[in-house]
C-alpha cells in the first residue's frame, strides 16, 4: 500500500536502523535501496536544518522525552543539497518507551512548484476580476450620481456593460468551482437530447453581438448526424472555452466543424472541432495544454479553460485532443459518444 502513496515513508527502530521504506523514499533520498536497508539513518540519510546543524543531533533530546510524539513538517537539506519536507512520528509503548520511528518525506521542490502555481493563479484571477469589477463599480456609480444626465440610450449601453461584466465574474467563479469538482471527481453532467447546430449558432451570434466580426467564423455541420445527448450547459461551457481560445490565439478565421466520428474503442461519436489560424501548439505541449494553470503566450487567460474542457468531456465519456489545423494554427477536437438507442 505504501508504494501507491505520493510521499516517501521510512520506518526506523528506536535506535535509528532503517527497517522498511517505499520506492518514493528511495527517489527522494537519492540512495540505493541496498544502502538504505538496514543502515543507520544518521549515515544513510544525513539531514541538516537551514542553519547547517545536524537534525538528528538536534532532535535527539526530544526522542528521549516520553511525552514527545514527533515533529511537524520541517524543511531540511540532504547532503546532495536537495531540500525535503520531513515529518516524524514517534511510536511509544504505554509507559512512554520509544520502540520505533516513522518518517514521511516530501520533495520540497514539488511543494514549491505547487505553491507557485497557486500563487500565480490567484494573481491571474485577481487580474481577471479587476477589469469587470471596475466596470461594474464605475458605471453603477455614474448612474447613481448622474441618472438624470443620461438619455435612455446611454443608460441602456451602461446597463448592458454592467450585465456583461457581471457575467464575466460569474463565469470565472463557475470555472474555479468546477476545477474543485473535477479534482474531487464530483463534477456532474445531466445529458439530454439537444440541437448541437442551434447551440453553436447561438454562441457564434453571441460573439458577434459582443464585437467579433461575423466574417471571422465559419460553421460546418455534417448532415444526418445522430442525435447527441449531452448536458447543454456544460457543452455551452466547452464551446465557449474552445472558441474563446481560438479567438485569443489567432487573428484570422475560426472554423467550427461537426461530423460523425468514433472513439478509440469504436463507439460511435460526434466530433466537434474548433480551429484557429494562430501559431499552433508545439507537439511537446499538446498534453500540457490540458493541465491546470497552463498558460500559452502573452494572451493567456486563467490557464483553467482547457483543463475544464477535458474534465467535462471526460464526464460525458468522451475525449479531446490537439492537432495541427489545415493551413496552420491549432485544431482542438472533442469526441462525444452517441447513445446506442439513438442510432
Residue frames relative to the residue before (quaternion, step in Angstrom):
aa qw qx qy qz dx dy dz
X 1.0000 0.0000 0.0000 0.0000 0.00 0.00 0.00
X 0.6355 0.5515 -0.3330 0.4256 3.58 1.00 -0.81
X 0.6048 0.5764 -0.3596 0.4155 3.60 1.16 -0.57
X 0.6538 0.5250 -0.3091 0.4489 3.59 1.20 -0.45
X 0.5961 0.6039 -0.3518 0.3953 3.58 1.25 -0.34
X 0.4995 -0.6813 0.4470 0.2941 3.61 -1.05 0.70
X 0.6680 0.4778 -0.2948 0.4885 3.60 1.24 -0.33
X 0.4746 -0.6376 0.5182 0.3158 3.52 -1.31 0.37
X 0.0828 -0.7955 0.5994 0.0337 3.58 -1.01 0.81
X 0.0286 -0.7774 0.6282 -0.0164 3.54 -1.01 0.94
X 0.1787 -0.7687 0.6071 0.0927 3.57 -0.93 0.96
X 0.1144 -0.8059 0.5808 0.0136 3.58 -0.85 1.08
X 0.4761 -0.5886 0.5505 0.3518 3.50 -1.33 0.30
X 0.6900 -0.4564 0.3404 0.4469 3.58 -1.25 0.11
X 0.6788 0.4882 -0.2852 0.4686 3.58 1.15 -0.61
X 0.5864 -0.6123 0.3620 0.3875 3.61 1.24 -0.13
X 0.4516 0.6635 -0.4710 0.3660 3.59 1.19 0.41
X 0.4362 -0.7031 0.4998 0.2560 3.57 -0.90 0.96
X 0.1852 -0.8033 0.5612 0.0748 3.56 -0.69 1.14
X 0.7976 -0.1087 0.1070 0.5836 3.59 0.90 -0.90
X 0.0103 -0.7811 0.6239 -0.0232 3.55 -1.28 0.41
X 0.3831 -0.7005 0.5386 0.2690 3.56 -1.25 0.25
X 0.7223 -0.4568 0.3058 0.4197 3.54 -1.32 0.24
X 0.6327 0.5498 -0.3370 0.4287 3.58 1.00 -0.80
X 0.6132 0.5454 -0.3487 0.4527 3.60 1.06 -0.69
X 0.6304 0.5272 -0.3251 0.4680 3.58 1.04 -0.80
X 0.6599 0.5149 -0.3059 0.4537 3.58 0.95 -0.89
X 0.6883 0.4817 -0.2869 0.4602 3.58 0.90 -0.92
X 0.7217 0.4534 -0.2532 0.4578 3.57 0.88 -0.93
X 0.3025 -0.7735 0.5074 0.2299 3.58 1.13 -0.54
X 0.5293 0.6025 -0.4059 0.4382 3.58 1.15 0.69
X 0.5135 -0.6389 0.4712 0.3257 3.58 -1.00 0.79
X 0.5906 -0.6007 0.4001 0.3610 3.62 -0.98 0.76
X 0.6454 0.5340 -0.3275 0.4370 3.59 1.00 -0.81
X 0.6517 0.4936 -0.3084 0.4864 3.58 1.12 -0.66
X 0.6756 0.5084 -0.2922 0.4469 3.56 0.97 -0.85
X 0.6766 0.5183 -0.3010 0.4277 3.58 0.88 -0.94
X 0.8474 0.1194 -0.1255 0.5020 3.57 -0.74 1.12
X 0.5508 0.6388 -0.3902 0.3691 3.59 1.25 -0.02
X 0.5530 -0.5570 0.4912 0.3777 3.53 -1.34 0.26
X 0.4661 -0.7206 0.4326 0.2763 3.57 -0.56 1.16
X 0.6051 0.5682 -0.3596 0.4262 3.60 1.10 -0.58
X 0.7061 0.4405 -0.2504 0.4947 3.56 1.17 -0.63
X 0.7499 0.4012 -0.2253 0.4754 3.57 0.85 -0.94
X 0.7831 0.1864 -0.1117 0.5828 3.58 1.22 -0.42
X 0.0146 0.8220 -0.5682 0.0357 3.60 0.51 1.15
X 0.0525 -0.8145 0.5774 -0.0220 3.56 -0.78 1.06
X 0.1018 -0.7818 0.6135 0.0449 3.56 -1.03 0.85
X 0.4282 -0.6689 0.5319 0.2938 3.55 -1.16 0.57
X 0.7441 -0.4209 0.2713 0.4422 3.59 -1.27 0.00
X 0.6713 0.4759 -0.2927 0.4870 3.59 1.26 -0.32
X 0.5692 -0.6267 0.3677 0.3847 3.58 1.29 0.13
X 0.5043 0.6509 -0.4267 0.3741 3.61 1.23 0.22
X 0.5504 -0.6141 0.4618 0.3265 3.55 -1.15 0.74
X 0.3699 -0.7671 0.4753 0.2209 3.59 -0.49 1.16
X 0.6139 0.5571 -0.3608 0.4273 3.59 1.04 -0.66
X 0.6544 0.4895 -0.3137 0.4834 3.58 1.04 -0.74
X 0.6503 0.5251 -0.3208 0.4455 3.58 0.95 -0.87
X 0.7429 0.4278 -0.2261 0.4626 3.58 0.94 -0.89
X 0.4287 0.7344 -0.4432 0.2835 3.61 1.27 -0.20
X 0.6750 0.4978 -0.3327 0.4312 3.68 0.74 -0.88
X 0.6697 0.5036 -0.3190 0.4429 3.59 0.92 -0.80
X 0.6107 0.5486 -0.3663 0.4380 3.60 1.08 -0.58
X 0.6691 0.5101 -0.2979 0.4509 3.56 1.14 -0.58
X 0.5978 0.5541 -0.3702 0.4455 3.58 1.22 -0.33
X 0.4279 -0.7425 0.4493 0.2524 3.63 -0.59 1.08
X 0.6780 0.4981 -0.2998 0.4499 3.60 1.17 -0.40
X 0.5699 0.5994 -0.3860 0.4086 3.60 1.24 -0.21
X 0.2176 -0.8151 0.5291 0.0910 3.57 -0.72 1.08
X 0.7796 -0.2731 0.1722 0.5366 3.59 1.21 -0.18
X 0.4524 -0.6542 0.5272 0.2990 3.55 -1.30 -0.40
X 0.4573 -0.6645 0.5188 0.2832 3.53 -1.03 0.81
X 0.7297 -0.4388 0.2947 0.4338 3.55 -1.30 0.34
X 0.0118 0.7979 -0.5974 0.0794 3.53 -0.84 1.10
X 0.4062 -0.7017 0.5329 0.2423 3.57 -1.04 0.84
X 0.0488 0.7957 -0.5970 0.0905 3.57 -0.69 1.16
X 0.3613 -0.7415 0.5321 0.1911 3.55 -1.26 0.46
X 0.3670 -0.7029 0.5691 0.2177 3.53 -1.05 0.89
X 0.6882 -0.4720 0.3440 0.4304 3.56 -1.26 0.25
X 0.6398 0.5443 -0.3140 0.4424 3.58 1.12 -0.67
X 0.5471 -0.6076 0.3977 0.4162 3.58 1.27 -0.32
X 0.5097 0.6500 -0.4127 0.3838 3.55 1.29 -0.07
X 0.3300 -0.7383 0.5554 0.1936 3.56 -0.95 0.91
X 0.0478 -0.7815 0.6220 0.0082 3.54 -1.02 0.91
X 0.3302 -0.6975 0.5961 0.2216 3.54 -1.27 0.45
X 0.0708 -0.8371 0.5420 -0.0232 3.56 -0.44 1.25
X 0.0665 -0.7485 0.6589 0.0341 3.53 -1.09 0.87
X 0.1334 -0.8071 0.5734 0.0458 3.59 -0.83 0.98
X 0.0955 -0.7732 0.6256 0.0398 3.54 -1.09 0.82
X 0.2410 -0.7800 0.5642 0.1231 3.58 -0.75 1.08
X 0.2359 -0.7653 0.5874 0.1167 3.55 -0.90 1.00
X 0.0002 0.8216 -0.5666 0.0629 3.58 -0.61 1.17
X 0.4635 -0.6428 0.5259 0.3089 3.55 -1.24 0.51
X 0.7431 -0.4175 0.2614 0.4528 3.65 -1.20 0.13
X 0.6828 0.4651 -0.2918 0.4819 3.61 1.14 -0.50
X 0.5878 -0.6099 0.3583 0.3926 3.58 1.25 0.03
X 0.4760 0.6694 -0.4502 0.3503 3.59 1.24 0.10
X 0.4400 -0.7076 0.4987 0.2387 3.56 -0.92 1.01
X 0.0069 -0.8116 0.5841 0.0040 3.59 -0.86 0.93
X 0.8169 0.0015 -0.0221 0.5764 3.60 1.23 0.02
X 0.1979 -0.7587 0.6100 0.1141 3.54 -1.30 0.40
X 0.1519 -0.7637 0.6211 0.0892 3.56 -1.02 0.84
X 0.1231 -0.7875 0.6021 0.0464 3.57 -0.89 0.99
X 0.1190 -0.7542 0.6416 0.0732 3.55 -1.06 0.84
X 0.1101 -0.8189 0.5632 0.0018 3.57 -0.78 1.09
X 0.0352 -0.7688 0.6382 0.0196 3.53 -1.09 0.81
X 0.4827 -0.6343 0.5167 0.3124 3.54 -1.16 0.65
X 0.4037 -0.7396 0.4845 0.2352 3.59 -0.55 1.15
X 0.6013 0.5711 -0.3652 0.4230 3.59 1.10 -0.63
X 0.6285 0.5289 -0.3366 0.4604 3.58 1.06 -0.75
X 0.6496 0.5040 -0.3168 0.4729 3.57 0.96 -0.86
X 0.6499 0.5246 -0.3182 0.4485 3.56 0.98 -0.87
X 0.6472 0.5114 -0.3190 0.4667 3.57 1.01 -0.81
X 0.6538 0.5068 -0.3133 0.4664 3.57 0.98 -0.85
X 0.6560 0.5028 -0.3109 0.4692 3.58 0.94 -0.88
X 0.6448 0.5246 -0.3184 0.4557 3.56 1.02 -0.83
X 0.6474 0.5187 -0.3182 0.4589 3.58 1.01 -0.83
X 0.6524 0.5053 -0.3131 0.4701 3.57 0.98 -0.85
X 0.6518 0.5145 -0.3151 0.4595 3.58 0.95 -0.90
X 0.6535 0.5082 -0.3115 0.4666 3.57 1.01 -0.84
X 0.6310 0.5279 -0.3324 0.4612 3.57 1.04 -0.77
X 0.6397 0.5246 -0.3267 0.4569 3.58 0.94 -0.87
X 0.6506 0.5122 -0.3106 0.4667 3.57 0.97 -0.87
X 0.6679 0.5050 -0.2969 0.4591 3.56 0.95 -0.92
X 0.6557 0.5077 -0.3100 0.4650 3.57 0.94 -0.91
X 0.6351 0.5254 -0.3288 0.4610 3.58 0.97 -0.84
X 0.6517 0.5085 -0.3083 0.4709 3.57 1.02 -0.84
X 0.6668 0.5066 -0.2979 0.4583 3.57 0.96 -0.90
X 0.6788 0.4889 -0.2875 0.4665 3.59 1.09 -0.70
X 0.5909 0.6320 -0.3688 0.3398 3.55 1.03 -0.82
X 0.6864 0.5085 -0.2990 0.4253 3.59 0.83 -0.94
X 0.7229 0.4138 -0.2877 0.4727 3.65 0.69 -0.90
X 0.6276 0.5282 -0.3478 0.4540 3.59 1.02 -0.71
X 0.6354 0.5197 -0.3285 0.4673 3.58 1.03 -0.78
X 0.6492 0.5190 -0.3165 0.4572 3.57 1.01 -0.80
X 0.6496 0.5121 -0.3103 0.4686 3.56 0.96 -0.91
X 0.6791 0.4988 -0.2871 0.4557 3.56 0.88 -0.99
X 0.6901 0.5049 -0.2858 0.4326 3.57 0.86 -0.98
X 0.7091 0.4454 -0.2722 0.4740 3.58 0.82 -0.96
X 0.6198 0.5360 -0.3499 0.4540 3.59 1.04 -0.71
X 0.6575 0.5082 -0.3082 0.4630 3.58 0.94 -0.91
X 0.6542 0.5164 -0.3182 0.4518 3.58 0.96 -0.85
X 0.6704 0.4983 -0.3024 0.4591 3.57 0.94 -0.87
X 0.6634 0.5090 -0.3072 0.4543 3.57 0.97 -0.83
X 0.7444 0.4273 -0.2271 0.4601 3.57 0.92 -0.90
X 0.8200 0.1882 -0.0640 0.5367 3.60 1.02 -0.74
X 0.0823 0.8521 -0.5132 0.0613 3.58 1.05 0.71
X 0.7228 0.4723 -0.2570 0.4340 3.58 0.81 -1.00
X 0.6134 0.5727 -0.3511 0.4153 3.59 1.21 -0.35
X 0.6957 0.4644 -0.2700 0.4769 3.59 1.18 -0.46
X 0.3809 -0.6887 0.5561 0.2671 3.55 -1.08 0.70
X 0.7273 -0.4509 0.2841 0.4323 3.58 -1.28 0.21
X 0.6281 0.5465 -0.3384 0.4385 3.58 1.05 -0.71
X 0.6538 0.5028 -0.3070 0.4748 3.58 0.95 -0.88
X 0.6510 0.5237 -0.3164 0.4492 3.56 0.94 -0.92
X 0.6504 0.5235 -0.3190 0.4485 3.57 0.95 -0.86
X 0.6480 0.5151 -0.3155 0.4639 3.58 0.93 -0.90
X 0.6776 0.4917 -0.2941 0.4612 3.59 0.89 -0.91
X 0.6675 0.4885 -0.3042 0.4726 3.60 0.96 -0.82
X 0.6337 0.5141 -0.3331 0.4724 3.61 1.03 -0.70
X 0.6292 0.5210 -0.3276 0.4748 3.58 1.08 -0.72
X 0.6292 0.5236 -0.3275 0.4718 3.58 0.99 -0.83
X 0.6581 0.5072 -0.3105 0.4619 3.59 0.92 -0.91
X 0.6524 0.5201 -0.3102 0.4558 3.58 0.94 -0.92
X 0.6779 0.4819 -0.2932 0.4714 3.60 0.91 -0.90
X 0.6295 0.5258 -0.3351 0.4638 3.59 1.03 -0.73
X 0.6344 0.5207 -0.3245 0.4702 3.59 1.06 -0.72
X 0.6122 0.5402 -0.3469 0.4615 3.59 1.07 -0.69
X 0.6534 0.5002 -0.3105 0.4759 3.58 0.95 -0.88
X 0.6536 0.5156 -0.3104 0.4589 3.58 0.92 -0.92
X 0.6514 0.5225 -0.3133 0.4523 3.58 0.96 -0.88
X 0.6571 0.5072 -0.3126 0.4619 3.58 0.95 -0.83
X 0.6476 0.5056 -0.3156 0.4747 3.59 0.95 -0.85
X 0.6345 0.5301 -0.3235 0.4603 3.58 1.00 -0.83
X 0.6399 0.5269 -0.3246 0.4555 3.58 0.98 -0.84
X 0.6614 0.5057 -0.3106 0.4586 3.58 0.89 -0.90
X 0.6571 0.4969 -0.3089 0.4752 3.59 0.97 -0.82
X 0.6626 0.5049 -0.3099 0.4584 3.59 0.99 -0.79
X 0.5826 0.5548 -0.3724 0.4627 3.60 1.10 -0.61
X 0.6558 0.5016 -0.3061 0.4740 3.58 0.94 -0.89
X 0.6566 0.5075 -0.3159 0.4600 3.61 0.99 -0.79
X 0.6384 0.5126 -0.3302 0.4697 3.58 1.02 -0.77
X 0.6446 0.5182 -0.3194 0.4625 3.58 0.95 -0.86
X 0.7310 0.4076 -0.2225 0.5000 3.58 1.00 -0.86
X 0.3735 -0.7511 0.4565 0.2965 3.59 1.35 -0.05
X 0.4953 0.6430 -0.4338 0.3913 3.55 1.00 0.86
X 0.3807 0.7239 -0.4945 0.2943 3.59 1.24 0.23
X 0.1475 -0.8083 0.5677 0.0504 3.57 -0.74 1.05
X 0.1082 -0.7564 0.6405 0.0771 3.55 -1.16 0.70
X 0.2035 -0.7712 0.5958 0.0943 3.56 -1.14 0.72
X 0.1676 -0.8343 0.5186 0.0826 3.58 0.22 1.29
X 0.0962 0.7516 -0.6481 0.0762 3.52 -1.18 0.75
X 0.5934 -0.5582 0.4083 0.4118 3.61 -1.12 0.42
X 0.0311 0.8172 -0.5735 0.0476 3.57 -0.86 0.91
X 0.4634 -0.6429 0.5399 0.2837 3.51 -1.32 0.44
X 0.2716 -0.8139 0.4940 0.1406 3.55 -0.05 1.33
X 0.6538 0.5181 -0.3308 0.4414 3.59 0.88 -0.86
X 0.6504 0.5119 -0.3194 0.4615 3.59 0.97 -0.83
X 0.6316 0.5319 -0.3328 0.4553 3.58 1.01 -0.80
X 0.6795 0.4907 -0.2922 0.4605 3.58 0.93 -0.91
X 0.6609 0.4987 -0.3157 0.4635 3.59 0.93 -0.84
X 0.6228 0.5351 -0.3391 0.4592 3.58 1.03 -0.72
X 0.6683 0.4933 -0.3132 0.4603 3.58 0.95 -0.84
X 0.6331 0.5172 -0.3376 0.4666 3.60 0.96 -0.79
X 0.6438 0.5210 -0.3218 0.4588 3.59 0.96 -0.86
X 0.6331 0.5254 -0.3293 0.4634 3.57 1.04 -0.76
X 0.6342 0.5205 -0.3303 0.4667 3.61 1.02 -0.75
X 0.6486 0.5187 -0.3139 0.4602 3.58 1.01 -0.83
X 0.6364 0.5344 -0.3253 0.4512 3.58 0.98 -0.85
X 0.7212 0.4386 -0.2483 0.4753 3.59 1.03 -0.77
X 0.7649 -0.4382 0.1931 0.4307 3.59 1.21 0.35
X 0.5661 0.5867 -0.4095 0.4094 3.62 1.19 -0.14
X 0.4908 -0.6557 0.4757 0.3209 3.63 -0.92 0.82
X 0.5292 -0.6427 0.4502 0.3228 3.59 -0.94 0.84
X 0.6121 0.5859 -0.3330 0.4138 3.57 1.16 -0.66
X 0.5799 0.5954 -0.3779 0.4079 3.60 1.22 -0.26
X 0.7326 0.4302 -0.2249 0.4771 3.59 1.18 -0.42
X 0.0265 -0.7554 0.6546 0.0137 3.52 -1.14 0.79
X 0.0735 -0.8112 0.5801 -0.0091 3.58 -0.61 1.17
X 0.0058 -0.7877 0.6148 -0.0373 3.56 -0.75 1.10
X 0.0071 -0.7954 0.6047 -0.0417 3.57 -0.68 1.13
X 0.4169 -0.7203 0.4986 0.2424 3.58 -0.67 1.11
X 0.4944 -0.6523 0.4868 0.3049 3.55 -1.19 0.56
X 0.8371 0.2287 -0.1637 0.4692 3.54 -1.35 0.40
X 0.2074 0.7755 -0.5626 0.1977 3.57 0.89 0.90
X 0.5074 -0.6173 0.4878 0.3514 3.61 -1.09 0.58
X 0.6029 -0.5620 0.4203 0.3794 3.56 -1.19 0.51
X 0.2400 -0.7796 0.5652 0.1228 3.57 -0.73 1.06
X 0.1658 -0.7446 0.6400 0.0923 3.52 -1.04 0.90
X 0.2566 0.7447 -0.5784 0.2122 3.56 -0.68 1.11
X 0.5641 -0.5568 0.4761 0.3810 3.53 -1.31 0.27
X 0.3896 -0.7638 0.4516 0.2468 3.64 -0.38 1.13
X 0.6496 0.5103 -0.3288 0.4577 3.60 0.98 -0.76
X 0.6727 0.4867 -0.2934 0.4738 3.57 0.98 -0.87
X 0.6500 0.5070 -0.3270 0.4621 3.58 0.99 -0.77
X 0.6098 0.5289 -0.3428 0.4805 3.58 1.07 -0.69
X 0.6284 0.5324 -0.3227 0.4665 3.58 1.05 -0.78
X 0.6436 0.5166 -0.3120 0.4707 3.58 0.99 -0.85
X 0.6788 0.4963 -0.2903 0.4568 3.56 0.80 -1.04
X 0.6370 0.5349 -0.3272 0.4485 3.58 0.96 -0.87
X 0.6718 0.4932 -0.3002 0.4640 3.59 0.93 -0.86
X 0.6826 0.4889 -0.2986 0.4537 3.59 0.88 -0.90
X 0.6791 0.4757 -0.2959 0.4743 3.58 0.91 -0.88
X 0.6354 0.5202 -0.3288 0.4664 3.58 0.97 -0.83
X 0.6326 0.5310 -0.3210 0.4635 3.57 1.03 -0.81
X 0.6742 0.4923 -0.2917 0.4670 3.59 0.95 -0.89
X 0.6517 0.5098 -0.3156 0.4645 3.60 0.98 -0.79
X 0.6866 0.5071 -0.2838 0.4369 3.55 0.99 -0.86
X 0.7877 0.3579 -0.1725 0.4708 3.58 0.96 -0.83
X 0.7661 0.2440 -0.1908 0.5632 3.59 1.20 0.15
X 0.3695 -0.7497 0.5083 0.2074 3.57 -1.01 0.80
X 0.6649 0.5332 -0.2961 0.4311 3.58 1.25 -0.30
X 0.8345 -0.2134 0.1833 0.4738 3.50 -1.23 -0.72
X 0.1971 -0.7224 0.6489 0.1347 3.54 -1.19 0.73
X 0.1142 -0.8179 0.5636 0.0190 3.56 -0.48 1.24
X 0.0961 -0.7761 0.6227 0.0271 3.58 -0.87 1.04
X 0.0155 -0.8188 0.5717 -0.0499 3.58 -0.62 1.16
X 0.0912 -0.7801 0.6185 0.0242 3.56 -0.99 0.91
X 0.1318 0.7978 -0.5720 0.1378 3.58 -0.79 1.01
X 0.6030 -0.5073 0.4545 0.4154 3.53 -1.36 0.05
X 0.0950 0.7773 -0.6193 0.0575 3.58 -1.14 0.59
X 0.2635 -0.7403 0.5808 0.2124 3.56 -1.23 -0.44
X 0.5130 -0.6160 0.4987 0.3296 3.55 -1.24 0.49
X 0.7203 -0.4459 0.3044 0.4356 3.58 -1.27 0.19
X 0.7083 0.4464 -0.2660 0.4778 3.59 1.10 -0.65
X 0.6328 -0.5703 0.3199 0.4148 3.57 1.28 0.20
X 0.4401 0.6963 -0.4596 0.3320 3.59 1.25 -0.06
X 0.4779 -0.6658 0.4794 0.3137 3.63 -0.80 0.92
X 0.0118 0.8097 -0.5835 0.0606 3.56 -0.97 0.86
X 0.3666 -0.6617 0.5963 0.2685 3.50 -1.38 0.19
X 0.2494 -0.7701 0.5740 0.1234 3.57 -0.90 0.98
X 0.0495 -0.7554 0.6533 0.0148 3.54 -0.99 0.96
X 0.0053 0.8198 -0.5698 0.0574 3.58 -0.48 1.20
X 0.1097 -0.7709 0.6262 0.0388 3.55 -1.01 0.93
X 0.0644 -0.8150 0.5758 -0.0126 3.58 -0.66 1.15
X 0.1622 -0.7644 0.6138 0.1120 3.55 -1.18 0.63
X 0.4119 -0.6856 0.5363 0.2695 3.56 -1.31 -0.01
X 0.3319 0.7579 -0.4877 0.2785 3.54 1.06 0.83
X 0.7704 -0.3527 0.2667 0.4593 3.55 -1.20 -0.59
X 0.4829 -0.6649 0.4431 0.3584 3.59 1.22 -0.24
X 0.4090 -0.6796 0.5528 0.2554 3.54 -1.36 0.03
X 0.4694 -0.6878 0.4777 0.2799 3.57 -0.69 1.10
X 0.5957 -0.6066 0.3892 0.3547 3.56 -1.01 0.82
X 0.6370 0.5473 -0.3284 0.4322 3.58 1.05 -0.74
X 0.7273 0.4300 -0.2350 0.4806 3.59 1.18 -0.50
X 0.4688 0.7387 -0.4137 0.2518 3.58 1.22 -0.12
X 0.6558 0.4176 -0.3231 0.5396 3.58 1.19 -0.21
X 0.6248 0.5704 -0.3358 0.4140 3.56 1.06 -0.76
X 0.6008 0.5931 -0.3763 0.3818 3.61 1.04 -0.65
X 0.6752 0.4738 -0.2936 0.4832 3.58 1.21 -0.42
X 0.4847 0.6552 -0.4363 0.3815 3.58 1.30 0.13
X 0.5683 -0.5735 0.4613 0.3679 3.51 -1.20 0.54
X 0.8340 0.2019 -0.1993 0.4732 3.57 -1.11 0.88
X 0.4303 0.6952 -0.4894 0.3035 3.64 1.20 0.04
X 0.0096 -0.7880 0.6149 -0.0295 3.54 -0.90 1.01
X 0.1267 -0.8241 0.5508 0.0368 3.54 -0.67 1.10
X 0.8563 0.0648 -0.0753 0.5069 3.55 -0.39 1.21
X 0.7162 -0.4855 0.3179 0.3877 3.49 -1.38 0.22
X 0.7017 0.4576 -0.2687 0.4755 3.60 1.17 -0.51
X 0.3332 0.7710 -0.4876 0.2385 3.59 1.21 0.37
X 0.3955 -0.6979 0.5449 0.2441 3.53 -1.25 0.53
X 0.8198 -0.1923 0.1581 0.5157 3.56 -0.87 -0.96
X 0.4521 -0.6774 0.4676 0.3436 3.60 1.16 -0.41
X 0.5889 0.5901 -0.3594 0.4193 3.59 1.25 0.24
X 0.5096 0.7207 -0.3955 0.2540 3.58 1.15 -0.63
X 0.7599 0.3742 -0.2216 0.4831 3.59 0.63 -1.07
X 0.5442 0.5723 -0.3980 0.4669 3.60 1.21 -0.41
X 0.6690 0.4872 -0.2878 0.4820 3.57 0.98 -0.88
X 0.6128 0.5559 -0.3505 0.4388 3.58 0.98 -0.82
X 0.6897 0.4700 -0.2949 0.4652 3.59 0.78 -0.98
X 0.6561 0.5232 -0.3197 0.4400 3.60 0.94 -0.85
X 0.6796 0.4789 -0.2893 0.4745 3.59 0.94 -0.87
X 0.6414 0.5124 -0.3240 0.4701 3.59 0.98 -0.83
X 0.6431 0.5207 -0.3197 0.4617 3.59 0.98 -0.84
X 0.6329 0.5331 -0.3289 0.4549 3.59 1.04 -0.75
X 0.6661 0.4586 -0.2915 0.5109 3.59 1.23 -0.44
X 0.5403 -0.6288 0.4013 0.3894 3.60 1.26 -0.10
X 0.5801 0.6091 -0.3603 0.4034 3.56 1.26 0.31
X 0.3551 -0.7096 0.5621 0.2333 3.55 -1.30 -0.33
X 0.1601 -0.7702 0.6102 0.0938 3.56 -1.29 0.34
X 0.0014 -0.8062 0.5907 -0.0343 3.57 -1.03 0.76
X 0.3446 -0.7090 0.5800 0.2053 3.53 -1.37 0.35
X 0.0421 0.7704 -0.6353 0.0318 3.56 -1.00 0.87
X 0.6112 -0.5119 0.4283 0.4254 3.57 -1.32 -0.11
X 0.3969 -0.6938 0.5468 0.2492 3.56 -1.02 0.81
X 0.5659 -0.5779 0.4449 0.3846 3.62 -1.06 0.59
X 0.8147 0.2130 -0.1704 0.5117 3.56 -0.75 1.00
X 0.6848 -0.4688 0.2855 0.4794 3.59 1.25 0.17
X 0.6516 0.4863 -0.3869 0.4350 3.51 -1.22 0.52
X 0.5322 -0.6189 0.4784 0.3238 3.54 -1.34 -0.11
X 0.1522 -0.7592 0.6274 0.0823 3.53 -1.19 0.67
X 0.0888 -0.7887 0.6079 0.0219 3.55 -0.61 1.16
X 0.0535 -0.8205 0.5680 -0.0362 3.54 -0.59 1.21
X 0.0830 -0.7777 0.6210 0.0519 3.54 -0.91 0.92
X 0.2218 -0.7597 0.6029 0.1012 3.52 -1.15 0.80
X 0.0778 -0.7885 0.6100 0.0128 3.55 -0.77 1.08
X 0.4338 -0.7229 0.4675 0.2659 3.61 -0.66 1.05
X 0.3578 -0.7153 0.5659 0.2002 3.53 -1.18 0.71
X 0.5046 -0.6471 0.4781 0.3133 3.56 -0.94 0.86
X 0.5435 -0.6698 0.4077 0.2996 3.55 -0.91 0.99
X 0.6932 0.4837 -0.2867 0.4509 3.59 1.10 -0.63
X 0.6399 0.5125 -0.3352 0.4642 3.58 1.30 0.10
X 0.5769 -0.5982 0.3761 0.4098 3.58 1.28 0.05
